[in-house]
Amino acid sequence: MAITLPDDLIVLERSAWAQIQAGTLTADTAAAVQARLTEVALELGENRYEVERALKGAVRHPEPAGVE
């Protein structure tokens, strides 16, 4: 079963990923992603690490358009 990620978490992770690539990631950005990630895992009743894996996959290795 696929984990459905909320848009706000994806936006946070995209921001963090852009900062990582630019070498400008701040502790505040990283903490915000981790805090929201933990909240989402609890809300979904999913393992936090599985939610993080799904999030990083969605942001860093997205499926090409039209592929499911």
C-alpha positions as CSV (number, residue, x, y, z in Angstrom):
1,M,0.0,0.0,0.0
2,A,1.4,3.4,-1.0
3,I,1.7,6.1,1.6
4,T,-0.2,9.3,0.7
5,L,1.9,12.3,1.6
6,P,0.3,15.7,2.3
7,D,1.2,18.6,0.0
8,D,2.6,20.7,2.8
9,L,5.2,18.0,3.7
10,I,6.2,17.6,0.1
11,V,6.7,21.4,-0.2
12,L,8.9,21.4,2.9
13,E,11.0,18.5,1.6
14,R,11.4,20.2,-1.8
15,S,12.6,23.3,-0.1
16,A,15.1,21.3,2.0
17,W,16.3,19.4,-1.0
18,A,16.8,22.6,-3.0
19,Q,18.8,24.0,0.0
20,I,20.8,20.8,0.2
21,Q,21.7,21.0,-3.4
22,A,22.7,24.7,-3.1
23,G,24.7,24.0,0.1
24,T,22.5,26.3,2.2
25,L,20.4,23.9,4.3
26,T,19.6,25.5,7.6
27,A,18.9,23.7,10.9
28,D,15.5,25.4,11.0
29,T,14.5,23.9,7.6
30,A,15.7,20.5,8.5
31,A,13.9,20.6,11.9
32,A,10.7,21.7,10.2
33,V,10.8,18.8,7.8
34,Q,11.5,16.3,10.6
35,A,8.8,17.7,12.9
36,R,6.2,17.6,10.1
37,L,7.4,14.1,9.0
38,T,6.9,12.8,12.6
39,E,3.4,14.4,12.7
40,V,2.4,12.8,9.4
41,A,3.6,9.4,10.4
42,L,1.6,9.6,13.6
43,E,-1.5,10.8,11.8
44,L,-1.3,8.0,9.2
45,G,-0.3,5.3,11.7
46,E,2.7,4.5,9.6
47,N,6.3,3.9,10.6
48,R,8.2,7.2,10.5
49,Y,11.1,5.8,8.5
50,E,8.8,4.4,5.9
51,V,7.1,7.8,5.5
52,E,10.5,9.4,5.2
53,R,11.5,6.9,2.6
54,A,8.4,7.6,0.6
55,L,8.9,11.4,1.0
56,K,12.5,11.3,-0.2
57,G,11.6,9.1,-3.1
58,A,8.7,11.4,-4.2
59,V,10.9,14.5,-4.0
60,R,14.3,13.2,-5.1
61,H,13.3,10.5,-7.6
62,P,9.8,11.3,-8.8
63,E,8.0,9.1,-11.3
64,P,7.9,10.5,-14.9
65,A,4.6,12.0,-15.8
66,G,2.0,9.5,-16.8
67,V,3.7,6.5,-15.0
68,E,1.8,4.9,-12.2
